[in-house]
Amino acid sequence: MRPLHQLPAVLFVLCLSAGCLLPANSRPADTPRDSVISANVEAQLAEDRFGGLSNILVATEEGTVTLTGTVERAERKAKAAELARQVKGVKRVKNDLEIRAAVSP
């Protein structure tokens, strides 16, 4: 049996290690789920006043948003990433958008 004077030290170590017992994929309660982040990014892109960003595909994994698709200019590619970064829960934006000028009929 352990002497009582060691009990506070043992309890202290147990309290410190309790954080290690949380699942690796746990997230703070106020952090949105990836599906919510994706939906919010899509809404943000669709609301852009200059348009042309609503057809962008958005995928989110652990707070990292990946944008894929095409835009007509480099400025629109940058704007899409900027809008995505403004959404709550976004940790990083991977901008895989391609720039393709529109073909005139």
N, CA, C and O atoms as a printed pandas DataFrame, in Angstrom:
     atom_number atom_name residue_name chain_id  residue_number  x_coord  y_coord  z_coord
0              1         N          MET        A               1    0.833   -1.177    0.000
1              2        CA          MET        A               1    0.000    0.000    0.000
2              3         C          MET        A               1    0.879    1.242    0.000
3              4         O          MET        A               1    1.910    1.276    0.673
4              5         N          ARG        A               2    0.476    2.267   -0.753
5              6        CA          ARG        A               2    1.252    3.502   -0.869
6              7         C          ARG        A               2    1.019    4.393    0.345
7              8         O          ARG        A               2   -0.088    4.461    0.878
8              9         N          PRO        A               3    2.065    5.064    0.769
9             10        CA          PRO        A               3    1.883    6.033    1.854
10            11         C          PRO        A               3    0.991    7.168    1.376
11            12         O          PRO        A               3    0.998    7.510    0.193
12            13         N          LEU        A               4    0.233    7.748    2.280
13            14        CA          LEU        A               4   -0.712    8.813    1.945
14            15         C          LEU        A               4   -0.035   10.068    1.415
15            16         O          LEU        A               4   -0.662   10.826    0.674
16            17         N          HIS        A               5    1.212   10.312    1.765
17            18        CA          HIS        A               5    1.874   11.526    1.281
18            19         C          HIS        A               5    2.155   11.475   -0.217
19            20         O          HIS        A               5    2.421   12.517   -0.815
20            21         N          GLN        A               6    2.106   10.312   -0.837
21            22        CA          GLN        A               6    2.309   10.190   -2.281
22            23         C          GLN        A               6    1.003   10.340   -3.064
23            24         O          GLN        A               6    1.026   10.507   -4.283
24            25         N          LEU        A               7   -0.105   10.281   -2.383
25            26        CA          LEU        A               7   -1.402   10.340   -3.043
26            27         C          LEU        A               7   -1.591   11.611   -3.868
27            28         O          LEU        A               7   -2.031   11.503   -5.013
28            29         N          PRO        A               8   -1.284   12.818   -3.357
29            30        CA          PRO        A               8   -1.448   14.012   -4.201
30            31         C          PRO        A               8   -0.635   13.951   -5.485
31            32         O          PRO        A               8   -1.108   14.388   -6.535
32            33         N          ALA        A               9    0.579   13.416   -5.420
33            34        CA          ALA        A               9    1.416   13.316   -6.613
34            35         C          ALA        A               9    0.809   12.359   -7.631
35            36         O          ALA        A               9    0.828   12.629   -8.832
36            37         N          VAL        A              10    0.279   11.260   -7.160
37            38        CA          VAL        A              10   -0.341   10.273   -8.050
38            39         C          VAL        A              10   -1.583   10.874   -8.705
39            40         O          VAL        A              10   -1.788   10.713   -9.908
40            41         N          LEU        A              11   -2.405   11.559   -7.927
41            42        CA          LEU        A              11   -3.599   12.199   -8.480
42            43         C          LEU        A              11   -3.237   13.265   -9.510
43            44         O          LEU        A              11   -3.913   13.402  -10.530
44            45         N          PHE        A              12   -2.179   14.012   -9.245
45            46        CA          PHE        A              12   -1.724   15.046  -10.173
46            47         C          PHE        A              12   -1.327   14.425  -11.510
47            48         O          PHE        A              12   -1.714   14.928  -12.565
48            49         N          VAL        A              13   -0.568   13.348  -11.476
49            50        CA          VAL        A              13   -0.126   12.665  -12.704
50            51         C          VAL        A              13   -1.339   12.114  -13.455
51            52         O          VAL        A              13   -1.399   12.197  -14.682
52            53         N          LEU        A              14   -2.293   11.559  -12.734
53            54        CA          LEU        A              14   -3.492   11.034  -13.383
54            55         C          LEU        A              14   -4.289   12.143  -14.065
55            56         O          LEU        A              14   -4.803   11.949  -15.167
56            57         N          CYS        A              15   -4.393   13.299  -13.420
57            58        CA          CYS        A              15   -5.118   14.425  -14.020
58            59         C          CYS        A              15   -4.424   14.919  -15.284
59            60         O          CYS        A              15   -5.087   15.237  -16.271
60            61         N          LEU        A              16   -3.106   14.985  -15.259
61            62        CA          LEU        A              16   -2.360   15.433  -16.434
62            63         C          LEU        A              16   -2.507   14.462  -17.598
63            64         O          LEU        A              16   -2.619   14.883  -18.750
64            65         N          SER        A              17   -2.508   13.180  -17.306
65            66        CA          SER        A              17   -2.578   12.186  -18.378
66            67         C          SER        A              17   -3.997   11.991  -18.891
67            68         O          SER        A              17   -4.185   11.361  -19.932
68            69         N          ALA        A              18   -4.984   12.505  -18.204
69            70        CA          ALA        A              18   -6.373   12.322  -18.643
70            71         C          ALA        A              18   -6.601   12.922  -20.021
71            72         O          ALA        A              18   -7.398   12.390  -20.794
72            73         N          GLY        A              19   -5.924   14.012  -20.347
73            74        CA          GLY        A              19   -6.065   14.618  -21.669
74            75         C          GLY        A              19   -5.608   13.700  -22.776
75            76         O          GLY        A              19   -6.095   13.798  -23.902
76            77         N          CYS        A              20   -4.687   12.816  -22.480
77            78        CA          CYS        A              20   -4.190   11.866  -23.471
78            79         C          CYS        A              20   -5.222   10.799  -23.792
79            80         O          CYS        A              20   -5.093   10.102  -24.799
80            81         N          LEU        A              21   -6.235   10.658  -22.964
81            82        CA          LEU        A              21   -7.230    9.623  -23.172
82            83         C          LEU        A              21   -8.341   10.044  -24.127
83            84         O          LEU        A              21   -9.172    9.221  -24.513
84            85         N          LEU        A              22   -8.362   11.328  -24.513
85            86        CA          LEU        A              22   -9.369   11.786  -25.455
86            87         C          LEU        A              22   -9.102   11.205  -26.839
87            88         O          LEU        A              22   -7.942   11.045  -27.221
88            89         N          PRO        A              23  -10.139   10.888  -27.591
89            90        CA          PRO        A              23   -9.921   10.368  -28.943
90            91         C          PRO        A              23   -9.149   11.375  -29.795
91            92         O          PRO        A              23   -9.290   12.585  -29.620
92            93         N          ALA        A              24   -8.341   10.870  -30.706
93            94        CA          ALA        A              24   -7.509   11.724  -31.564
94            95         C          ALA        A              24   -8.349   12.647  -32.434
95            96         O          ALA        A              24   -7.909   13.746  -32.769
96            97         N          ASN        A              25   -9.550   12.218  -32.805
97            98        CA          ASN        A              25  -10.368   13.036  -33.690
98            99         C          ASN        A              25  -11.344   13.925  -32.927
99           100         O          ASN        A              25  -12.261   14.493  -33.521
100          101         N          SER        A              26  -11.153   14.050  -31.611
101          102        CA          SER        A              26  -12.049   14.924  -30.850
102          103         C          SER        A              26  -11.768   16.375  -31.225
103          104         O          SER        A              26  -10.642   16.729  -31.575
104          105         N          ARG        A              27  -12.794   17.202  -31.148
105          106        CA          ARG        A              27  -12.650   18.601  -31.508
106          107         C          ARG        A              27  -13.409   19.422  -30.485
107          108         O          ARG        A              27  -14.341   18.928  -29.851
108          109         N          PRO        A              28  -13.014   20.661  -30.324
109          110        CA          PRO        A              28  -13.743   21.513  -29.395
110          111         C          PRO        A              28  -15.217   21.598  -29.788
111          112         O          PRO        A              28  -15.559   21.509  -30.968
112          113         N          ALA        A              29  -16.075   21.770  -28.803
113          114        CA          ALA        A              29  -17.519   21.772  -29.047
114          115         C          ALA        A              29  -17.965   22.862  -30.006
115          116         O          ALA        A              29  -18.966   22.690  -30.702
116          117         N          ASP        A              30  -17.247   23.987  -30.061
117          118        CA          ASP        A              30  -17.673   25.082  -30.927
118          119         C          ASP        A              30  -17.101   24.999  -32.334
119          120         O          ASP        A              30  -17.322   25.906  -33.136
120          121         N          THR        A              31  -16.370   23.932  -32.658
121          122        CA          THR        A              31  -15.810   23.756  -33.995
122          123         C          THR        A              31  -16.808   23.001  -34.865
123          124         O          THR        A              31  -17.217   21.896  -34.509
124          125         N          PRO        A              32  -17.209   23.578  -36.006
125          126        CA          PRO        A              32  -18.184   22.900  -36.873
126          127         C          PRO        A              32  -17.613   21.624  -37.496
127          128         O          PRO        A              32  -16.402   21.485  -37.669
128          129         N          ARG        A              33  -18.495   20.718  -37.819
129          130        CA          ARG        A              33  -18.105   19.492  -38.523
130          131         C          ARG        A              33  -17.667   19.846  -39.938
131          132         O          ARG        A              33  -18.021   20.897  -40.471
132          133         N          ASP        A              34  -16.889   18.947  -40.534
133          134        CA          ASP        A              34  -16.389   19.177  -41.894
134          135         C          ASP        A              34  -17.518   19.404  -42.890
135          136         O          ASP        A              34  -17.403   20.256  -43.771
136          137         N          SER        A              35  -18.608   18.651  -42.761
137          138        CA          SER        A              35  -19.722   18.812  -43.704
138          139         C          SER        A              35  -20.354   20.207  -43.581
139          140         O          SER        A              35  -20.776   20.794  -44.577
140          141         N          VAL        A              36  -20.413   20.720  -42.367
141          142        CA          VAL        A              36  -20.960   22.068  -42.149
142          143         C          VAL        A              36  -20.007   23.113  -42.721
143          144         O          VAL        A              36  -20.440   24.091  -43.331
144          145         N          ILE        A              37  -18.719   22.902  -42.522
145          146        CA          ILE        A              37  -17.718   23.825  -43.074
146          147         C          ILE        A              37  -17.852   23.869  -44.594
147          148         O          ILE        A              37  -17.878   24.950  -45.183
148          149         N          SER        A              38  -17.938   22.703  -45.231
149          150        CA          SER        A              38  -18.079   22.657  -46.699
150          151         C          SER        A              38  -19.319   23.402  -47.153
151          152         O          SER        A              38  -19.264   24.183  -48.103
152          153         N          ALA        A              39  -20.436   23.168  -46.484
153          154        CA          ALA        A              39  -21.691   23.837  -46.860
154          155         C          ALA        A              39  -21.570   25.350  -46.690
155          156         O          ALA        A              39  -22.068   26.111  -47.520
156          157         N          ASN        A              40  -20.916   25.782  -45.629
157          158        CA          ASN        A              40  -20.750   27.218  -45.403
158          159         C          ASN        A              40  -19.812   27.852  -46.426
159          160         O          ASN        A              40  -20.034   28.986  -46.851
160          161         N          VAL        A              41  -18.770   27.130  -46.821
161          162        CA          VAL        A              41  -17.865   27.644  -47.859
162          163         C          VAL        A              41  -18.620   27.748  -49.184
163          164         O          VAL        A              41  -18.501   28.749  -49.890
164          165         N          GLU        A              42  -19.395   26.716  -49.521
165          166        CA          GLU        A              42  -20.181   26.753  -50.760
166          167         C          GLU        A              42  -21.138   27.941  -50.764
167          168         O          GLU        A              42  -21.291   28.614  -51.783
168          169         N          ALA        A              43  -21.780   28.197  -49.633
169          170        CA          ALA        A              43  -22.704   29.335  -49.533
170          171         C          ALA        A              43  -21.952   30.649  -49.694
171          172         O          ALA        A              43  -22.429   31.568  -50.360
172          173         N          GLN        A              44  -20.790   30.732  -49.088
173          174        CA          GLN        A              44  -19.965   31.951  -49.183
174          175         C          GLN        A              44  -19.563   32.206  -50.639
175          176         O          GLN        A              44  -19.602   33.344  -51.107
176          177         N          LEU        A              45  -19.181   31.156  -51.343
177          178        CA          LEU        A              45  -18.786   31.291  -52.749
178          179         C          LEU        A              45  -19.982   31.689  -53.616
179          180         O          LEU        A              45  -19.851   32.516  -54.519
180          181         N          ALA        A              46  -21.143   31.099  -53.339
181          182        CA          ALA        A              46  -22.342   31.393  -54.127
182          183         C          ALA        A              46  -22.806   32.834  -53.933
183          184         O          ALA        A              46  -23.407   33.417  -54.835
184          185         N          GLU        A              47  -22.533   33.410  -52.767
185          186        CA          GLU        A              47  -22.965   34.775  -52.471
186          187         C          GLU        A              47  -22.024   35.846  -53.020
187          188         O          GLU        A              47  -22.323   37.036  -52.920
188          189         N          ASP        A              48  -20.909   35.447  -53.591
189          190        CA          ASP        A              48  -19.961   36.432  -54.111
190          191         C          ASP        A              48  -20.637   37.294  -55.166
191          192         O          ASP        A              48  -21.265   36.779  -56.091
192          193         N          ARG        A              49  -20.508   38.581  -55.025
193          194        CA          ARG        A              49  -21.236   39.517  -55.894
194          195         C          ARG        A              49  -20.792   39.493  -57.349
195          196         O          ARG        A              49  -21.546   39.929  -58.219
196          197         N          PHE        A              50  -19.601   39.002  -57.642
197          198        CA          PHE        A              50  -19.139   38.959  -59.028
198          199         C          PHE        A              50  -19.470   37.636  -59.707
199          200         O          PHE        A              50  -19.308   37.510  -60.920
200          201         N          GLY        A              51  -19.924   36.663  -58.951
201          202        CA          GLY        A              51  -20.342   35.379  -59.505
202          203         C          GLY        A              51  -19.188   34.550  -60.038
203          204         O          GLY        A              51  -18.021   34.928  -59.935
204          205         N          GLY        A              52  -19.544   33.417  -60.608
205          206        CA          GLY        A              52  -18.553   32.534  -61.204
206          207         C          GLY        A              52  -17.859   31.617  -60.219
207          208         O          GLY        A              52  -16.954   30.877  -60.603
208          209         N          LEU        A              53  -18.265   31.648  -58.949
209          210        CA          LEU        A              53  -17.606   30.798  -57.954
210          211         C          LEU        A              53  -18.536   29.714  -57.432
211          212         O          LEU        A              53  -18.124   28.895  -56.610
212          213         N          SER        A              54  -19.764   29.692  -57.886
213          214        CA          SER        A              54  -20.741   28.739  -57.350
214          215         C          SER        A              54  -20.553   27.319  -57.881
215          216         O          SER        A              54  -21.118   26.382  -57.318
216          217         N          ASN        A              55  -19.784   27.138  -58.939
217          218        CA          ASN        A              55  -19.569   25.796  -59.489
218          219         C          ASN        A              55  -18.298   25.133  -58.956
219          220         O          ASN        A              55  -17.892   24.077  -59.442
220          221         N          ILE        A              56  -17.688   25.743  -57.979
221          222        CA          ILE        A              56  -16.462   25.200  -57.387
222          223         C          ILE        A              56  -16.825   24.054  -56.458
223          224         O          ILE        A              56  -17.759   24.160  -55.663
224          225         N          LEU        A              57  -16.082   22.954  -56.561
225          226        CA          LEU        A              57  -16.281   21.817  -55.664
226          227         C          LEU        A              57  -15.502   22.066  -54.380
227          228         O          LEU        A              57  -14.345   22.484  -54.411
228          229         N          VAL        A              58  -16.150   21.806  -53.260
229          230        CA          VAL        A              58  -15.554   22.047  -51.948
230          231         C          VAL        A              58  -15.532   20.735  -51.173
231          232         O          VAL        A              58  -16.556   20.067  -51.035
232          233         N          ALA        A              59  -14.364   20.378  -50.674
233          234        CA          ALA        A              59  -14.224   19.204  -49.815
234          235         C          ALA        A              59  -13.475   19.640  -48.564
235          236         O          ALA        A              59  -12.548   20.447  -48.634
236          237         N          THR        A              60  -13.882   19.102  -47.422
237          238        CA          THR        A              60  -13.242   19.470  -46.164
238          239         C          THR        A              60  -12.875   18.218  -45.396
239          240         O          THR        A              60  -13.677   17.293  -45.262
240          241         N          GLU        A              61  -11.654   18.201  -44.893
241          242        CA          GLU        A              61  -11.191   17.095  -44.054
242          243         C          GLU        A              61  -10.390   17.671  -42.897
243          244         O          GLU        A              61   -9.339   18.282  -43.088
244          245         N          GLU        A              62  -10.913   17.461  -41.690
245          246        CA          GLU        A              62  -10.283   17.953  -40.466
246          247         C          GLU        A              62   -9.990   19.456  -40.532
247          248         O          GLU        A              62   -8.945   19.917  -40.074
248          249         N          GLY        A              63  -10.920   20.200  -41.102
249          250        CA          GLY        A              63  -10.786   21.650  -41.169
250          251         C          GLY        A              63  -10.004   22.174  -42.353
251          252         O          GLY        A              63   -9.929   23.386  -42.555
252          253         N          THR        A              64   -9.414   21.280  -43.146
253          254        CA          THR        A              64   -8.696   21.700  -44.346
254          255         C          THR        A              64   -9.653   21.646  -45.531
255          256         O          THR        A              64  -10.182   20.588  -45.873
256          257         N          VAL        A              65   -9.863   22.793  -46.144
257          258        CA          VAL        A              65  -10.791   22.913  -47.275
258          259         C          VAL        A              65  -10.002   22.813  -48.576
259          260         O          VAL        A              65   -8.990   23.492  -48.751
260          261         N          THR        A              66  -10.472   21.964  -49.485
261          262        CA          THR        A              66   -9.868   21.842  -50.811
262          263         C          THR        A              66  -10.866   22.357  -51.836
263          264         O          THR        A              66  -12.013   21.912  -51.890
264          265         N          LEU        A              67  -10.406   23.303  -52.648
265          266        CA          LEU        A              67  -11.234   23.880  -53.711
266          267         C          LEU        A              67  -10.774   23.298  -55.043
267          268         O          LEU        A              67   -9.586   23.349  -55.360
268          269         N          THR        A              68  -11.709   22.742  -55.833
269          270        CA          THR        A              68  -11.370   22.219  -57.159
270          271         C          THR        A              68  -12.379   22.729  -58.172
271          272         O          THR        A              68  -13.515   23.059  -57.830
272          273         N          GLY        A              69  -11.949   22.788  -59.411
273          274        CA          GLY        A              69  -12.792   23.272  -60.498
274          275         C          GLY        A              69  -12.015   24.275  -61.323
275          276         O          GLY        A              69  -10.785   24.311  -61.290
276          277         N          THR        A              70  -12.746   25.087  -62.060
277          278        CA          THR        A              70  -12.097   26.085  -62.918
278          279         C          THR        A              70  -12.694   27.466  -62.686
279          280         O          THR        A              70  -13.865   27.616  -62.338
280          281         N          VAL        A              71  -11.853   28.457  -62.891
281          282        CA          VAL        A              71  -12.267   29.864  -62.860
282          283         C          VAL        A              71  -11.628   30.540  -64.066
283          284         O          VAL        A              71  -10.701   30.002  -64.673
284          285         N          GLU        A              72  -12.133   31.729  -64.409
285          286        CA          GLU        A              72  -11.654   32.401  -65.614
286          287         C          GLU        A              72  -10.392   33.229  -65.411
287          288         O          GLU        A              72   -9.643   33.452  -66.363
288          289         N          ARG        A              73  -10.142   33.689  -64.180
289          290        CA          ARG        A              73   -8.985   34.560  -63.956
290          291         C          ARG        A              73   -8.310   34.232  -62.635
291          292         O          ARG        A              73   -8.922   33.658  -61.734
292          293         N          ALA        A              74   -7.046   34.603  -62.534
293          294        CA          ALA        A              74   -6.277   34.378  -61.309
294          295         C          ALA        A              74   -6.891   35.115  -60.124
295          296         O          ALA        A              74   -6.842   34.634  -58.992
296          297         N          GLU        A              75   -7.475   36.294  -60.392
297          298        CA          GLU        A              75   -8.101   37.065  -59.321
298          299         C          GLU        A              75   -9.264   36.306  -58.697
299          300         O          GLU        A              75   -9.484   36.387  -57.488
300          301         N          ARG        A              76  -10.004   35.573  -59.511
301          302        CA          ARG        A              76  -11.149   34.796  -59.011
302          303         C          ARG        A              76  -10.664   33.606  -58.189
303          304         O          ARG        A              76  -11.290   33.233  -57.197
304          305         N          LYS        A              77   -9.557   33.019  -58.601
305          306        CA          LYS        A              77   -8.975   31.913  -57.834
306          307         C          LYS        A              77   -8.580   32.408  -56.443
307          308         O          LYS        A              77   -8.869   31.759  -55.438
308          309         N          ALA        A              78   -7.921   33.556  -56.399
309          310        CA          ALA        A              78   -7.502   34.131  -55.113
310          311         C          ALA        A              78   -8.712   34.505  -54.264
311          312         O          ALA        A              78   -8.705   34.302  -53.050
312          313         N          LYS        A              79   -9.750   35.051  -54.897
313          314        CA          LYS        A              79  -10.954   35.450  -54.173
314          315         C          LYS        A              79  -11.642   34.237  -53.550
315          316         O          LYS        A              79  -12.123   34.309  -52.419
316          317         N          ALA        A              80  -11.689   33.140  -54.274
317          318        CA          ALA        A              80  -12.318   31.922  -53.751
318          319         C          ALA        A              80  -11.607   31.449  -52.482
319          320         O          ALA        A              80  -12.256   31.081  -51.504
320          321         N          ALA        A              81  -10.285   31.461  -52.501
321          322        CA          ALA        A              81   -9.513   31.046  -51.318
322          323         C          ALA        A              81   -9.746   32.013  -50.163
323          324         O          ALA        A              81   -9.882   31.598  -49.012
324          325         N          GLU        A              82   -9.789   33.290  -50.475
325          326        CA          GLU        A              82  -10.018   34.311  -49.443
326          327         C          GLU        A              82  -11.384   34.116  -48.778
327          328         O          GLU        A              82  -11.495   34.179  -47.553
328          329         N          LEU        A              83  -12.410   33.882  -49.575
329          330        CA          LEU        A              83  -13.754   33.669  -49.038
330          331         C          LEU        A              83  -13.810   32.406  -48.189
331          332         O          LEU        A              83  -14.454   32.391  -47.140
332          333         N          ALA        A              84  -13.141   31.348  -48.634
333          334        CA          ALA        A              84  -13.134   30.093  -47.877
334          335         C          ALA        A              84  -12.474   30.287  -46.515
335          336         O          ALA        A              84  -12.947   29.747  -45.515
336          337         N          ARG        A              85  -11.392   31.049  -46.469
337          338        CA          ARG        A              85  -10.680   31.280  -45.205
338          339         C          ARG        A              85  -11.534   32.013  -44.177
339          340         O          ARG        A              85  -11.279   31.909  -42.977
340          341         N          GLN        A              86  -12.532   32.743  -44.628
341          342        CA          GLN        A              86  -13.377   33.524  -43.728
342          343         C          GLN        A              86  -14.413   32.678  -42.987
343          344         O          GLN        A              86  -15.041   33.154  -42.041
344          345         N          VAL        A              87  -14.592   31.438  -43.408
345          346        CA          VAL        A              87  -15.614   30.576  -42.812
346          347         C          VAL        A              87  -15.103   29.994  -41.495
347          348         O          VAL        A              87  -13.963   29.539  -41.402
348          349         N          LYS        A              88  -15.963   30.016  -40.488
349          350        CA          LYS        A              88  -15.615   29.484  -39.177
350          351         C          LYS        A              88  -15.257   28.001  -39.274
351          352         O          LYS        A              88  -15.969   27.219  -39.905
352          353         N          GLY        A              89  -14.160   27.632  -38.648
353          354        CA          GLY        A              89  -13.731   26.241  -38.619
354          355         C          GLY        A              89  -12.683   25.896  -39.656
355          356         O          GLY        A              89  -12.061   24.836  -39.576
356          357         N          VAL        A              90  -12.472   26.782  -40.640
357          358        CA          VAL        A              90  -11.467   26.516  -41.673
358          359         C          VAL        A              90  -10.076   26.747  -41.084
359          360         O          VAL        A              90   -9.761   27.836  -40.606
360          361         N          LYS        A              91   -9.260   25.706  -41.130
361          362        CA          LYS        A              91   -7.892   25.806  -40.621
362          363         C          LYS        A              91   -6.908   26.124  -41.745
363          364         O          LYS        A              91   -5.919   26.831  -41.549
364          365         N          ARG        A              92   -7.207   25.582  -42.927
365          366        CA          ARG        A              92   -6.291   25.724  -44.068
366          367         C          ARG        A              92   -7.102   25.603  -45.346
367          368         O          ARG        A              92   -8.123   24.916  -45.379
368          369         N          VAL        A              93   -6.644   26.276  -46.405
369          370        CA          VAL        A              93   -7.298   26.164  -47.707
370          371         C          VAL        A              93   -6.284   25.662  -48.719
371          372         O          VAL        A              93   -5.214   26.245  -48.895
372          373         N          LYS        A              94   -6.638   24.580  -49.373
373          374        CA          LYS        A              94   -5.823   24.036  -50.469
374          375         C          LYS        A              94   -6.540   24.435  -51.760
375          376         O          LYS        A              94   -7.609   23.914  -52.079
376          377         N          ASN        A              95   -5.936   25.365  -52.494
377          378        CA          ASN        A              95   -6.575   25.922  -53.674
378          379         C          ASN        A              95   -6.092   25.199  -54.931
379          380         O          ASN        A              95   -5.041   25.528  -55.481
380          381         N          ASP        A              96   -6.869   24.211  -55.379
381          382        CA          ASP        A              96   -6.539   23.443  -56.589
382          383         C          ASP        A              96   -7.328   23.912  -57.808
383          384         O          ASP        A              96   -7.480   23.169  -58.777
384          385         N          LEU        A              97   -7.826   25.137  -57.759
385          386        CA          LEU        A              97   -8.585   25.668  -58.897
386          387         C          LEU        A              97   -7.687   25.887  -60.094
387          388         O          LEU        A              97   -6.547   26.330  -59.950
388          389         N          GLU        A              98   -8.191   25.582  -61.267
389          390        CA          GLU        A              98   -7.471   25.815  -62.508
390          391         C          GLU        A              98   -8.028   27.080  -63.163
391          392         O          GLU        A              98   -9.213   27.393  -63.052
392          393         N          ILE        A              99   -7.146   27.787  -63.840
393          394        CA          ILE        A              99   -7.559   29.010  -64.540
394          395         C          ILE        A              99   -7.701   28.680  -66.012
395          396         O          ILE        A              99   -6.751   28.250  -66.665
396          397         N          ARG        A             100   -8.910   28.889  -66.523
397          398        CA          ARG        A             100   -9.198   28.662  -67.944
398          399         C          ARG        A             100  -10.038   29.815  -68.436
399          400         O          ARG        A             100  -11.128   30.074  -67.926
400          401         N          ALA        A             101   -9.523   30.501  -69.427
401          402        CA          ALA        A             101  -10.291   31.614  -70.007
402          403         C          ALA        A             101  -11.523   31.074  -70.704
403          404         O          ALA        A             101  -11.502   29.997  -71.301
404          405         N          ALA        A             102  -12.586   31.835  -70.616
405          406        CA          ALA        A             102  -13.830   31.427  -71.271
406          407         C          ALA        A             102  -13.644   31.458  -72.773
407          408         O          ALA        A             102  -12.989   32.347  -73.316
408          409         N          VAL        A             103  -14.227   30.480  -73.433
409          410        CA          VAL        A             103  -14.157   30.399  -74.890
410          411         C          VAL        A             103  -15.361   31.135  -75.468
411          412         O          VAL        A             103  -16.505   30.839  -75.124
412          413         N          SER        A             104  -15.094   32.087  -76.339
413          414        CA          SER        A             104  -16.180   32.847  -76.960
414          415         C          SER        A             104  -16.843   32.009  -78.046
415          416         O          SER        A             104  -16.159   31.323  -78.804
416          417         N          PRO        A             105  -18.171   32.061  -78.126
417          418        CA          PRO        A             105  -18.873   31.271  -79.162
418          419         C          PRO        A             105  -18.683   31.843  -80.538
419          420         O          PRO        A             105  -19.206   31.298  -81.510
